Each structure stands twice: as C-alpha cells, then as structure tokens.
Amino acid sequence: MFNRRAQLVFLIALLAFPMVSAGPVQAAGGGGAKTTGPTTPYVRMRALNVNILRSSGARTVVTLEVGIFVTDPNLLKRTDASIPRLQAAFGEAVRGYVVGLPPGTIPNADYLAQMLQKETDRVVGQKGAKLLLGTILIN
C-alpha cells in the first residue's frame, strides 16, 4: 500500500508530534503544585478525526495531529479560545480536500499545511499564529 519512503516519512512524523491534548501548556512554577509560570507559546489540539463517505460508498477516516505556535500573549489567549472553531474549520477544509483525491493517493502535506494555515489566520482573525502539522493518517 505505502512505499518505503512514505512509511519512513510517516514514522518520523509520528515520533515528532505525539501530542493530543488541548490548551496552552503551563510551565511548572517554583515548587509544589503551583503553576504560576509563564505559558509556553504553543497550543496543543486533540487529534482531529475527519470521517468521509465517498460516492462509491467507501468510508475514509483522516486523522491529523495539529498544534499552533504563537509568541504574542494576547494572540495566544485568542487562539486558545478559538480551538473549537479551529477544529471545525480544519475538519471542513480537510474533508473538502480528501474527497477530491483518488483512492490510494497520498495527500500533499505541504498543501494541507498551507490550507490549514489560511484557516488558522481566518478563524483567529489575524496572522501570527503558526500552524504546526504533525501526523497525517488515512484509513
């Protein structure tokens, strides 16, 4: 099904991006259970599963692991608050792209990243939130 190169790329992507929880990550503060440290400029999102029913009746499930890197604290808060809208926008964009792919075709990760970056900028309302695309699984 997949050639050796595609398997290697998939394995590298899987190892490089193992995050699946949502929300900005808190750095541990001084001691104990305090978490008063600064937030890291990264918003983790849960894995995005997109179910697609093709005209042939075949079902396809696309799973994406996505994160967003934001250095501006105000934009970070705005991005974190927009996670549900971002997940919905990403799902629709991926669904529209994958429906047009012939069965057995590997999606273009660069094109997906550009498309999802445009959706990120649109939903957040400004540029500055950089999309990080991790694993792309198609079943």
Order of alpha helices (4+ residues) and beta strands (2+ residues): alpha-beta-beta-beta-beta-alpha-alpha-alpha-beta
